[in-house]
């Protein structure tokens, strides 16, 4: 993934969105505003190394 890229992926057939930060951290939610607020809060969310077992926050 290139530096500085933020992504929001939609899960087809659901209202679930997954935000993926350029640092590799992920979060799932149904509210797009919540996902973007979380993405733009970097570095205030945990980095992937801080997540236990690759569990996404959400």
Long-range contacts (C-beta under 8 A, 24 or more apart in sequence): 6-39, 6-40, 8-32, 8-35, 8-36, 8-39, 18-56, 21-45, 23-47, 23-48, 24-48, 25-51, 25-57, 26-56, 26-57, 27-56, 27-57, 27-58, 28-56, 28-57, 28-58, 29-58
